[in-house]
Amino acid sequence: MTERRRDGVLREAEMGPVVPSAERLARGPVVIVECVENIPCNPCVAACPKGAIAIRGDINDTPVVDFETCDGCRVCISACPGLAIFAVDATGDPALVSIPYEFRPLPETGEIVTTLDREGAESGEGKVVRVLSAKALDRTPIVTIEVPKNLAMRVRHFRRKPDRGGTS
């Protein structure tokens, strides 16, 4: 269970319980729930077709992922109203990070973006490789970007370059 944070930012030192092992990351995509709010919320539990996400104890506790059951299908990402679920596929270099994205216009496949860490600081560049946007995703698109493998566990958002018409 993650302690409630006043600023809503999960620090890297606090990531232990929510991060899969390096061995699990090497086997394929997996979701990472970085929820820091102890509030009554469980849409991710209901959305997971594999039953890999659970809330242990009180409904106010933060969700926990069974990394051995999770296959990284990403269905839970768009179900999270707090935009606190990401998928990481670190099997290659560059790695892939899937991010919920609620800005318009959507980025385009092939677009180069500025990657951001949990606190909004720039961490480098990434390339958009997939944009999933459908009613089935609860109207929350999922954008997958390629990032250097060493940044896969840090990148949690991105900013479009101004020349592409985006500022988010």
MDAnalysis code that builds the backbone (N, CA, C; Angstrom):
import MDAnalysis as mda
import numpy as np

u = mda.Universe.empty(504, n_residues=168, atom_resindex=np.repeat(np.arange(168), 3), trajectory=True)
u.add_TopologyAttr("name", ["N", "CA", "C"] * 168)
u.add_TopologyAttr("resid", np.arange(1, 169))
u.add_TopologyAttr("resname", ["MET", "THR", "GLU", "ARG", "ARG", "ARG", "ASP", "GLY", "VAL", "LEU", "ARG", "GLU", "ALA", "GLU", "MET", "GLY", "PRO", "VAL", "VAL", "PRO", "SER", "ALA", "GLU", "ARG", "LEU", "ALA", "ARG", "GLY", "PRO", "VAL", "VAL", "ILE", "VAL", "GLU", "CYS", "VAL", "GLU", "ASN", "ILE", "PRO", "CYS", "ASN", "PRO", "CYS", "VAL", "ALA", "ALA", "CYS", "PRO", "LYS", "GLY", "ALA", "ILE", "ALA", "ILE", "ARG", "GLY", "ASP", "ILE", "ASN", "ASP", "THR", "PRO", "VAL", "VAL", "ASP", "PHE", "GLU", "THR", "CYS", "ASP", "GLY", "CYS", "ARG", "VAL", "CYS", "ILE", "SER", "ALA", "CYS", "PRO", "GLY", "LEU", "ALA", "ILE", "PHE", "ALA", "VAL", "ASP", "ALA", "THR", "GLY", "ASP", "PRO", "ALA", "LEU", "VAL", "SER", "ILE", "PRO", "TYR", "GLU", "PHE", "ARG", "PRO", "LEU", "PRO", "GLU", "THR", "GLY", "GLU", "ILE", "VAL", "THR", "THR", "LEU", "ASP", "ARG", "GLU", "GLY", "ALA", "GLU", "SER", "GLY", "GLU", "GLY", "LYS", "VAL", "VAL", "ARG", "VAL", "LEU", "SER", "ALA", "LYS", "ALA", "LEU", "ASP", "ARG", "THR", "PRO", "ILE", "VAL", "THR", "ILE", "GLU", "VAL", "PRO", "LYS", "ASN", "LEU", "ALA", "MET", "ARG", "VAL", "ARG", "HIS", "PHE", "ARG", "ARG", "LYS", "PRO", "ASP", "ARG", "GLY", "GLY", "THR", "SER"])
u.atoms.positions = np.array([
    [0.850, -1.171, 0.000],
    [0.000, 0.000, 0.000],
    [0.899, 1.238, 0.000],
    [0.544, 2.196, -0.810],
    [1.305, 3.428, -0.926],
    [0.728, 4.474, 0.016],
    [1.606, 5.154, 0.702],
    [1.183, 6.211, 1.619],
    [0.635, 7.403, 0.829],
    [-0.360, 8.060, 1.355],
    [-0.954, 9.216, 0.693],
    [0.042, 10.373, 0.654],
    [0.185, 11.000, -0.530],
    [1.122, 12.099, -0.734],
    [0.339, 13.387, -0.929],
    [0.776, 14.442, -0.316],
    [0.096, 15.733, -0.481],
    [0.210, 16.281, -1.894],
    [1.331, 16.037, -2.560],
    [1.512, 16.583, -3.902],
    [1.139, 15.585, -5.003],
    [0.775, 14.366, -4.641],
    [0.351, 13.378, -5.619],
    [1.456, 12.763, -6.446],
    [2.716, 12.979, -6.070],
    [3.836, 12.449, -6.834],
    [4.469, 11.298, -6.073],
    [4.559, 10.155, -6.728],
    [5.217, 8.992, -6.151],
    [6.712, 9.124, -6.417],
    [7.499, 9.154, -5.384],
    [8.947, 9.302, -5.517],
    [9.587, 7.961, -5.876],
    [10.693, 8.005, -6.605],
    [11.366, 6.764, -7.008],
    [11.713, 5.897, -5.814],
    [12.075, 6.507, -4.696],
    [12.416, 5.746, -3.495],
    [11.216, 4.982, -2.945],
    [10.004, 5.397, -3.323],
    [8.773, 4.759, -2.843],
    [8.209, 3.744, -3.842],
    [8.901, 3.529, -4.932],
    [8.380, 2.708, -6.011],
    [8.422, 1.213, -5.739],
    [9.242, 0.759, -4.829],
    [9.433, -0.663, -4.571],
    [8.201, -1.530, -4.696],
    [7.149, -1.268, -3.925],
    [5.975, -2.148, -3.955],
    [5.169, -2.121, -5.259],
    [5.327, -1.093, -6.075],
    [4.502, -1.003, -7.277],
    [5.247, -1.362, -8.561],
    [6.517, -1.704, -8.455],
    [7.342, -1.971, -9.621],
    [7.618, -3.467, -9.763],
    [7.428, -4.001, -10.963],
    [7.770, -5.409, -11.175],
    [9.281, -5.607, -11.134],
    [9.697, -6.823, -10.904],
    [11.132, -7.140, -10.871],
    [11.729, -6.950, -12.262],
    [13.035, -6.824, -12.316],
    [13.735, -6.699, -13.600],
    [13.473, -7.943, -14.443],
    [13.393, -9.087, -13.798],
    [13.106, -10.337, -14.505],
    [11.725, -10.282, -15.163],
    [10.729, -9.794, -14.429],
    [9.375, -9.691, -14.993],
    [9.325, -8.664, -16.114],
    [9.989, -7.531, -15.937],
    [10.025, -6.505, -16.987],
    [10.631, -7.059, -18.277],
    [11.601, -7.953, -18.154],
    [12.277, -8.517, -19.320],
    [11.403, -9.509, -20.083],
    [10.294, -9.968, -19.485],
    [9.430, -10.969, -20.127],
    [8.327, -10.380, -20.995],
    [8.097, -9.074, -20.922],
    [7.044, -8.493, -21.753],
    [6.304, -7.394, -21.049],
    [5.295, -6.830, -21.726],
    [4.584, -5.681, -21.164],
    [3.864, -6.022, -19.858],
    [3.814, -5.025, -18.988],
    [3.167, -5.165, -17.690],
    [2.690, -3.783, -17.265],
    [1.566, -3.739, -16.552],
    [1.091, -2.441, -16.076],
    [1.682, -2.119, -14.719],
    [1.793, -0.829, -14.477],
    [2.306, -0.316, -13.219],
    [1.295, 0.693, -12.706],
    [0.785, 0.439, -11.515],
    [-0.213, 1.316, -10.911],
    [0.515, 2.234, -9.935],
    [0.534, 3.525, -10.249],
    [1.216, 4.508, -9.413],
    [0.204, 5.385, -8.695],
    [-0.806, 4.761, -8.162],
    [-1.861, 5.455, -7.441],
    [-1.372, 5.836, -6.042],
    [-1.552, 7.085, -5.684],
    [-1.112, 7.543, -4.362],
    [-2.269, 8.004, -3.488],
    [-3.472, 7.915, -4.015],
    [-4.642, 8.380, -3.276],
    [-5.356, 7.229, -2.584],
    [-5.563, 7.350, -1.295],
    [-6.338, 6.364, -0.563],
    [-7.789, 6.838, -0.547],
    [-8.485, 6.546, -1.641],
    [-9.879, 6.953, -1.811],
    [-10.674, 5.735, -2.294],
    [-11.989, 5.744, -2.147],
    [-12.777, 4.606, -2.619],
    [-12.869, 4.592, -4.142],
    [-12.023, 3.807, -4.770],
    [-11.937, 3.780, -6.228],
    [-11.457, 2.392, -6.639],
    [-12.143, 1.769, -7.599],
    [-11.672, 0.461, -8.061],
    [-12.009, 0.119, -9.519],
    [-12.151, 1.099, -10.416],
    [-12.457, 0.740, -11.800],
    [-11.377, -0.117, -12.457],
    [-10.137, 0.018, -12.033],
    [-9.062, -0.788, -12.624],
    [-9.259, -2.267, -12.296],
    [-9.757, -2.545, -11.098],
    [-10.004, -3.929, -10.685],
    [-11.055, -4.547, -11.604],
    [-12.146, -3.823, -11.816],
    [-13.226, -4.317, -12.666],
    [-12.797, -4.422, -14.127],
    [-11.919, -3.548, -14.581],
    [-11.524, -3.517, -15.993],
    [-10.568, -4.638, -16.380],
    [-9.787, -5.137, -15.440],
    [-8.746, -6.119, -15.772],
    [-9.349, -7.470, -16.149],
    [-9.188, -7.885, -17.416],
    [-9.767, -9.153, -17.854],
    [-9.071, -10.377, -17.251],
    [-7.873, -10.213, -16.747],
    [-7.114, -11.326, -16.165],
    [-7.265, -11.410, -14.651],
    [-7.881, -10.383, -14.046],
    [-7.988, -10.376, -12.587],
    [-6.652, -10.125, -11.911],
    [-5.766, -9.415, -12.600],
    [-4.418, -9.175, -12.083],
    [-4.333, -7.992, -11.128],
    [-5.389, -7.205, -11.028],
    [-5.380, -6.039, -10.146],
    [-6.386, -6.273, -9.028],
    [-5.935, -6.019, -7.807],
    [-6.819, -6.220, -6.652],
    [-6.615, -5.097, -5.646],
    [-7.625, -4.901, -4.831],
    [-7.497, -4.007, -3.689],
    [-7.603, -4.901, -2.473],
    [-6.535, -4.969, -1.721],
    [-6.487, -5.845, -0.555],
    [-6.939, -5.081, 0.671],
    [-7.986, -5.552, 1.277],
    [-8.480, -4.880, 2.471],
    [-9.573, -3.902, 2.132],
    [-9.438, -2.713, 2.633],
    [-10.441, -1.652, 2.508],
    [-10.481, -1.072, 1.098],
    [-11.657, -0.689, 0.614],
    [-11.832, -0.088, -0.707],
    [-11.015, 1.194, -0.855],
    [-10.610, 1.790, 0.255],
    [-9.795, 3.001, 0.217],
    [-8.314, 2.716, -0.011],
    [-7.913, 1.456, 0.063],
    [-6.509, 1.110, -0.162],
    [-6.174, 1.221, -1.642],
    [-4.901, 1.389, -1.937],
    [-4.478, 1.512, -3.335],
    [-4.401, 0.130, -3.985],
    [-4.622, 0.067, -5.291],
    [-4.608, -1.216, -6.007],
    [-3.212, -1.831, -6.047],
    [-3.199, -3.151, -6.134],
    [-1.956, -3.920, -6.215],
    [-2.043, -4.803, -7.465],
    [-0.950, -4.879, -8.218],
    [-0.904, -5.688, -9.433],
    [-0.176, -6.999, -9.151],
    [-0.768, -8.097, -9.579],
    [-0.090, -9.399, -9.573],
    [0.678, -9.443, -10.897],
    [1.958, -9.159, -10.840],
    [2.763, -9.030, -12.051],
    [2.897, -10.340, -12.821],
    [2.729, -11.463, -12.144],
    [2.815, -12.750, -12.833],
    [1.554, -13.023, -13.649],
    [0.434, -12.459, -13.250],
    [-0.822, -12.649, -13.971],
    [-1.010, -11.602, -15.062],
    [-0.533, -10.386, -14.830],
    [-0.700, -9.285, -15.784],
    [0.045, -9.574, -17.078],
    [-0.659, -9.384, -18.201],
    [-0.013, -9.552, -19.500],
    [0.166, -8.217, -20.234],
    [-0.083, -7.109, -19.513],
    [0.135, -5.796, -20.102],
    [-0.856, -5.433, -21.186],
    [-2.087, -5.928, -21.114],
    [-3.077, -5.670, -22.163],
    [-3.497, -4.200, -22.237],
    [-3.289, -3.450, -21.177],
    [-3.521, -2.004, -21.121],
    [-4.982, -1.582, -20.941],
    [-5.901, -2.511, -20.791],
    [-7.312, -2.169, -20.636],
    [-7.530, -1.289, -19.406],
    [-6.817, -1.548, -18.342],
    [-6.988, -0.800, -17.095],
    [-6.522, 0.649, -17.196],
    [-5.627, 0.951, -18.132],
    [-5.073, 2.306, -18.233],
    [-6.182, 3.332, -18.436],
    [-7.057, 3.079, -19.386],
    [-8.110, 4.048, -19.674],
    [-9.229, 4.018, -18.637],
    [-9.311, 2.957, -17.846],
    [-10.352, 2.861, -16.817],
    [-10.027, 3.699, -15.587],
    [-8.776, 4.055, -15.401],
    [-8.348, 4.772, -14.194],
    [-8.688, 6.261, -14.292],
    [-9.601, 6.744, -13.433],
    [-9.948, 8.162, -13.487],
    [-8.823, 9.077, -13.017],
    [-7.854, 8.520, -12.311],
    [-6.734, 9.319, -11.819],
    [-5.532, 9.333, -12.750],
    [-5.646, 8.680, -13.913],
    [-4.547, 8.611, -14.891],
    [-3.262, 8.107, -14.236],
    [-3.399, 7.100, -13.371],
    [-2.277, 6.620, -12.566],
    [-1.771, 5.244, -12.973],
    [-2.187, 4.760, -14.142],
    [-1.739, 3.439, -14.591],
    [-1.009, 3.585, -15.918],
    [0.128, 2.909, -16.004],
    [0.983, 2.952, -17.182],
    [1.379, 1.532, -17.535],
    [1.784, 1.297, -18.759],
    [2.323, -0.008, -19.137],
    [3.745, 0.204, -19.622],
    [4.597, -0.730, -19.250],
    [5.987, -0.678, -19.684],
    [6.331, -2.006, -20.342],
    [6.938, -1.919, -21.512],
    [7.470, -3.087, -22.198],
    [8.962, -2.829, -22.384],
    [9.748, -3.452, -21.510],
    [11.194, -3.228, -21.518],
    [11.942, -4.385, -22.174],
    [11.275, -5.111, -23.077],
    [11.938, -6.245, -23.723],
    [12.931, -5.806, -24.787],
    [12.800, -4.593, -25.264],
    [13.722, -4.096, -26.279],
    [14.337, -2.778, -25.859],
    [15.211, -2.260, -26.707],
    [15.772, -0.935, -26.488],
    [15.741, -0.240, -27.846],
    [14.826, 0.703, -28.034],
    [14.092, 1.423, -27.008],
    [12.963, 0.589, -26.394],
    [12.590, 0.983, -25.187],
    [11.462, 0.378, -24.489],
    [10.192, 1.107, -24.902],
    [9.045, 0.528, -24.544],
    [7.753, 1.144, -24.844],
    [7.047, 1.499, -23.550],
    [6.515, 2.714, -23.484],
    [5.735, 3.158, -22.335],
    [4.378, 3.608, -22.855],
    [3.321, 3.026, -22.299],
    [1.954, 3.397, -22.683],
    [1.365, 4.289, -21.606],
    [0.798, 5.416, -22.043],
    [0.401, 6.502, -21.155],
    [-1.034, 6.925, -21.464],
    [-1.871, 7.153, -20.436],
    [-3.194, 7.726, -20.706],
    [-3.013, 9.178, -21.142],
    [-3.813, 9.614, -22.113],
    [-3.608, 10.953, -22.669],
    [-4.952, 11.602, -22.937],
    [-5.274, 12.678, -22.237],
    [-6.580, 13.325, -22.364],
    [-6.531, 14.727, -22.967],
    [-5.537, 14.984, -23.815],
    [-5.427, 16.282, -24.472],
    [-5.788, 16.147, -25.942],
    [-6.140, 17.250, -26.546],
    [-6.428, 17.302, -27.974],
    [-5.615, 18.403, -28.596],
    [-5.161, 18.277, -29.797],
    [-5.305, 17.107, -30.638],
    [-4.383, 15.974, -30.180],
    [-4.726, 14.758, -30.585],
    [-3.893, 13.608, -30.251],
    [-2.596, 13.671, -31.044],
    [-1.526, 13.139, -30.492],
    [-0.280, 13.087, -31.265],
    [-0.424, 12.087, -32.416],
    [0.484, 12.163, -33.337],
    [0.461, 11.285, -34.499],
    [1.562, 10.245, -34.383],
    [1.306, 9.066, -34.930],
    [2.325, 8.027, -34.972],
    [3.554, 8.575, -35.699],
    [4.714, 8.351, -35.115],
    [5.965, 8.847, -35.678],
    [6.402, 10.193, -35.127],
    [5.523, 10.861, -34.407],
    [5.829, 12.178, -33.850],
    [6.892, 12.070, -32.747],
    [7.839, 12.984, -32.756],
    [8.862, 13.054, -31.706],
    [8.344, 13.999, -30.630],
    [8.372, 13.531, -29.381],
    [7.843, 14.294, -28.254],
    [8.909, 14.448, -27.171],
    [8.708, 15.418, -26.297],
    [9.585, 15.606, -25.141],
    [9.006, 14.777, -24.003],
    [9.790, 13.867, -23.463],
    [9.303, 13.016, -22.382],
    [9.448, 13.728, -21.041],
    [8.510, 13.406, -20.138],
    [8.471, 14.026, -18.815],
    [8.460, 12.951, -17.729],
    [9.071, 13.265, -16.604],
    [9.038, 12.327, -15.484],
    [7.815, 12.582, -14.617],
    [7.716, 11.917, -13.491],
    [6.547, 12.032, -12.616],
    [6.289, 13.450, -12.118],
    [7.330, 14.240, -12.000],
    [7.180, 15.607, -11.497],
    [7.043, 16.633, -12.609],
    [7.035, 16.166, -13.862],
    [6.877, 17.068, -14.994],
    [8.178, 17.604, -15.553],
    [9.308, 17.127, -15.038],
    [10.611, 17.567, -15.548],
    [10.932, 16.817, -16.843],
    [11.554, 17.520, -17.780],
    [11.946, 16.895, -19.038],
    [12.979, 15.811, -18.778],
    [12.811, 14.675, -19.466],
    [13.751, 13.573, -19.288],
    [14.378, 13.128, -20.603],
    [13.984, 13.718, -21.715],
    [14.554, 13.347, -23.005],
    [13.519, 13.446, -24.103],
    [13.705, 12.605, -25.132],
    [12.765, 12.563, -26.243],
    [12.264, 11.151, -26.438],
    [11.079, 11.062, -27.009],
    [10.494, 9.771, -27.337],
    [9.790, 9.876, -28.668],
    [9.433, 8.732, -29.204],
    [8.742, 8.683, -30.493],
    [7.403, 7.971, -30.296],
    [6.324, 8.606, -30.736],
    [4.992, 8.007, -30.652],
    [4.929, 6.847, -31.643],
    [4.596, 5.645, -31.130],
    [4.507, 4.476, -32.007],
    [3.086, 3.941, -32.131],
    [2.185, 4.360, -31.219],
    [0.804, 3.888, -31.284],
    [-0.105, 4.856, -30.544],
    [-1.265, 5.104, -31.115],
    [-2.292, 5.913, -30.458],
    [-3.591, 5.121, -30.526],
    [-4.064, 4.677, -29.365],
    [-5.327, 3.938, -29.291],
    [-6.394, 4.875, -28.763],
    [-7.454, 5.037, -29.537],
    [-8.534, 5.916, -29.126],
    [-9.841, 5.306, -29.598],
    [-10.641, 4.843, -28.640],
    [-11.908, 4.211, -28.994],
    [-12.899, 4.363, -27.850],
    [-14.170, 4.250, -28.162],
    [-15.197, 4.294, -27.121],
    [-14.941, 3.230, -26.066],
    [-14.463, 2.082, -26.484],
    [-14.197, 0.988, -25.548],
    [-13.146, 1.366, -24.510],
    [-12.354, 2.368, -24.799],
    [-11.321, 2.823, -23.865],
    [-11.850, 3.929, -22.955],
    [-13.154, 4.002, -22.808],
    [-13.777, 4.987, -21.921],
    [-13.376, 6.410, -22.307],
    [-13.147, 6.590, -23.610],
    [-12.794, 7.890, -24.172],
    [-11.468, 8.467, -23.655],
    [-10.638, 7.620, -23.077],
    [-9.299, 8.044, -22.670],
    [-8.299, 7.354, -23.590],
    [-7.735, 8.084, -24.542],
    [-6.757, 7.477, -25.441],
    [-5.512, 6.996, -24.690],
    [-4.861, 6.005, -25.274],
    [-3.604, 5.490, -24.740],
    [-2.550, 5.716, -25.808],
    [-1.498, 6.438, -25.442],
    [-0.412, 6.738, -26.363],
    [0.811, 5.937, -25.928],
    [1.384, 5.199, -26.869],
    [2.591, 4.421, -26.586],
    [3.766, 5.097, -27.262],
    [4.802, 5.340, -26.462],
    [5.998, 5.993, -26.997],
    [7.230, 5.130, -26.761],
    [8.154, 5.220, -27.696],
    [9.463, 4.577, -27.541],
    [10.342, 5.520, -26.743],
    [11.025, 4.968, -25.755],
    [11.957, 5.755, -24.943],
    [13.205, 4.915, -24.721],
    [14.345, 5.553, -24.442],
    [15.523, 4.763, -24.094],
    [15.191, 3.842, -22.920],
    [15.676, 2.621, -22.986],
    [15.347, 1.615, -21.973],
    [15.634, 2.104, -20.552],
    [16.699, 2.867, -20.383],
    [17.052, 3.336, -19.034],
    [16.067, 4.360, -18.486],
    [15.149, 4.860, -19.326],
    [14.147, 5.830, -18.870],
    [12.744, 5.223, -18.755],
    [12.589, 3.966, -19.086],
    [11.256, 3.343, -19.123],
    [10.521, 3.432, -17.796],
    [11.211, 3.384, -16.703],
    [10.552, 3.436, -15.400],
    [10.438, 4.858, -14.865],
    [10.903, 5.837, -15.631],
    [10.813, 7.243, -15.215],
    [9.816, 8.043, -16.039],
    [9.727, 7.772, -17.327],
    [8.848, 8.546, -18.209],
    [7.397, 8.215, -17.885],
    [6.610, 9.275, -17.586],
    [5.200, 9.075, -17.260],
    [4.273, 10.036, -17.995],
    [4.826, 10.896, -18.822],
    [4.014, 11.758, -19.666],
    [4.923, 12.341, -20.743],
    [4.357, 13.175, -21.575],
    [5.158, 13.806, -22.624],
    [4.531, 15.125, -23.010],
    [5.325, 15.924, -23.659],
    [4.868, 17.219, -24.171],
    [5.112, 17.211, -25.679],
    [4.100, 17.604, -26.403],
    [4.249, 17.709, -27.847],
    [5.090, 18.929, -28.173],
    [5.836, 18.845, -29.246],
    [6.670, 19.957, -29.680],
    [5.762, 21.047, -30.247],
    [6.078, 22.309, -29.969],
    [5.220, 23.406, -30.439],
    [4.964, 23.412, -31.942],
    [5.926, 22.982, -32.738],
    [5.745, 22.998, -34.185],
    [4.740, 21.951, -34.660],
    [4.281, 21.065, -33.737],
    [3.300, 20.046, -34.076],
    [1.873, 20.473, -33.660],
    [1.767, 21.677, -33.152],
    [0.449, 22.172, -32.786],
    [0.010, 21.801, -31.377],
    [0.872, 21.142, -30.636],
    [0.480, 20.725, -29.288],
    [1.340, 21.389, -28.223],
    [0.773, 21.631, -27.091],
    [1.538, 22.220, -25.976],
    [1.352, 21.423, -24.698],
    [0.631, 20.326, -24.746],
    [0.364, 19.560, -23.528],
    [1.541, 18.753, -23.097],
])
